[in-house]
């Protein structure tokens, strides 16, 4: 798996091991950051469901000021810390359950790729109040998402094969045409509150 943009473009991120890990496909990652504008300089970013760490590393590559990653599995977290070191990326890696870790925290941008079996609306309610600028969520194609939730409105939505992306932000929703379908399979993990290390 390779980082698709920014200063680390082309750098390889090892495929994580373990059941339930679904790394976000390169086309979906490119689309996500293209919709967000690619340049994340000055923004604080949360990758809410760890796993491969690809979303966090993509954000760091695109200039995010601070990148936080939640991961509930300790072994996966240790692997992510090693990869961050190899890439020369500074991240805050916190071990624990996302629903508990998000309490009392806020980020400019939240990137969420929860397990496809989870109810995405639950995660929108949970994470939306913590996103001060944008929340980008990846779901299975066809998942029902509300036009507005947690003080945010859906601004963009597209489908890529078996995956779909939706971006929520403050303000009025733009006129959403039917989702544009792009041929691409997706490929995600998810993640007490123990900070592994900064940097």
C-alpha positions in Angstrom: 0.0 0.0 0.0 1.4 3.4 -1.0 0.7 6.9 0.2 -1.1 8.7 -2.6 -0.2 12.4 -2.2 1.9 15.0 -0.4 5.5 14.9 0.6 5.4 11.2 1.3 3.7 10.2 -2.0 4.8 6.8 -3.1 6.1 5.7 0.3 5.0 2.2 1.2 2.9 1.4 4.3 3.0 -2.3 5.2 -0.3 -4.2 5.0 -1.5 -4.8 8.6 -2.2 -8.3 9.8 -5.4 -9.5 11.5 -9.0 -10.1 11.0 -11.4 -7.2 10.4 -8.7 -4.9 8.9 -9.9 -3.2 5.7 -7.3 -0.7 4.4 -9.0 2.1 2.5 -8.3 1.6 -1.2 -6.0 4.1 -3.0 -8.8 5.4 -5.2 -11.0 6.1 -2.2 -8.1 7.8 -0.3 -7.3 10.0 -3.3 -11.0 10.9 -3.6 -11.3 11.7 0.1 -8.4 14.2 0.1 -9.3 15.6 -3.3 -12.8 16.5 -1.9 -11.1 18.0 1.2 -8.7 20.1 -0.9 -5.5 18.1 -0.4 -3.6 20.9 1.5 -4.2 20.3 5.2 -1.6 22.7 6.5 -2.5 24.1 9.9 -5.2 21.6 10.6 -5.5 19.1 13.5 -6.6 15.7 12.1 -8.0 12.6 13.8 -7.9 9.1 12.2 -10.6 7.7 14.3 -10.2 4.0 13.5 -6.4 3.3 13.2 -6.0 0.0 11.5 -3.4 0.4 8.7 -2.9 4.1 9.6 -3.1 5.0 6.0 -5.5 7.9 6.5 -3.4 9.4 9.3 -0.2 9.0 7.2 -1.9 10.6 4.2 -3.0 13.6 6.3 0.5 14.0 7.7 1.9 13.8 4.2 -0.4 16.6 3.1 0.9 18.9 5.8 -1.5 18.5 8.7 -0.3 20.4 11.8 -1.1 17.6 14.2 -2.2 14.1 13.6 -3.9 11.9 16.2 -4.7 8.2 15.7 -7.1 6.1 17.8 -6.5 2.3 17.8 -8.0 -0.2 20.2 -5.6 -3.1 19.6 -2.3 -2.8 21.4 -0.4 -4.9 18.9 -1.7 -2.9 16.0 -0.9 0.3 17.8 2.7 -0.9 18.3 3.0 -1.7 14.6 1.6 1.7 13.7 4.2 3.4 15.9 6.9 1.6 14.1 5.6 2.6 10.7 5.3 6.2 11.8 8.9 6.1 12.8 10.0 4.6 9.5 8.1 7.3 7.7 9.5 10.1 9.9 5.9 11.1 10.8 5.0 12.6 14.2 1.6 11.3 15.4 -0.2 11.0 18.7 -1.2 7.4 19.0 -3.9 6.6 21.6 -4.9 3.1 22.5 -8.6 2.6 23.4 -12.1 2.6 22.1 -13.0 5.5 19.9 -16.4 6.2 21.5 -14.7 6.8 24.8 -11.5 8.5 23.6 -13.4 11.2 21.7 -15.0 12.6 24.8 -13.8 16.1 25.5 -11.6 16.4 22.4 -12.0 18.3 19.2 -10.2 18.3 15.8 -10.4 20.4 12.7 -10.9 17.3 10.6 -12.0 13.8 11.5 -11.4 10.9 9.1 -13.6 7.9 10.0 -13.6 4.5 8.4 -15.6 2.4 10.9 -16.2 -1.3 10.3 -18.8 -1.7 7.6 -21.0 -3.8 10.0 -21.3 -0.8 12.3 -24.2 1.7 12.1 -22.5 4.7 10.5 -25.2 7.0 11.9 -24.0 6.1 15.4 -20.5 7.2 14.5 -21.7 10.4 13.0 -23.5 11.3 16.2 -20.5 10.3 18.2 -17.8 12.1 16.2 -19.7 15.0 14.6 -19.6 17.2 17.6 -15.8 16.9 17.8 -15.2 18.0 14.2 -14.8 21.8 14.0 -14.3 21.9 10.2 -15.0 18.6 8.4 -15.9 15.0 9.1 -15.2 12.5 6.3 -16.8 9.0 6.8 -16.3 5.9 4.7 -19.1 3.4 4.6 -20.3 0.5 2.5 -22.0 1.6 -0.7 -25.7 2.1 -0.2 -25.5 2.9 3.5 -28.2 5.3 4.5 -26.8 8.6 5.8 -28.8 11.6 7.0 -28.5 15.0 5.2 -27.7 16.6 8.6 -26.6 15.4 12.0 -24.8 16.6 15.1 -24.8 20.2 13.9 -23.3 19.3 10.5 -24.7 19.0 7.1 -23.7 16.5 4.4 -21.8 18.5 1.7 -20.4 15.9 -0.6 -21.1 12.2 -1.2 -19.7 9.8 -3.8 -19.6 6.0 -4.3 -16.6 4.0 -5.4 -17.5 0.4 -6.1 -18.4 -1.2 -2.8 -17.3 1.9 -0.8 -18.9 5.3 -0.3 -17.6 8.6 1.1 -19.6 11.4 2.7 -18.2 14.7 3.9 -20.0 16.7 6.6 -19.4 20.3 7.6 -21.0 23.3 9.0 -23.4 25.4 6.9 -25.9 24.6 4.2 -25.7 21.4 2.3 -24.9 21.8 -1.4 -27.3 20.3 -3.9 -26.3 16.7 -4.0 -26.7 15.0 -7.3 -27.0 11.2 -7.3 -23.7 9.7 -6.2 -21.1 9.3 -9.0 -20.1 5.6 -9.2 -16.4 4.9 -9.9 -15.2 1.4 -10.4 -13.0 0.6 -7.4 -13.1 -1.9 -4.7 -12.4 -0.7 -1.2 -10.4 -2.4 0.8 -10.6 -1.0 7.2 -9.6 -1.7 11.3 -10.9 -0.1 14.0 -9.7 0.8 17.0 -9.2 3.1 28.0 -7.3 5.9 26.7 -3.6 5.2 26.9 -1.4 7.5 24.9 1.4 5.4 23.3 3.7 8.3 22.4 4.0 11.6 20.7 6.3 11.6 17.8 
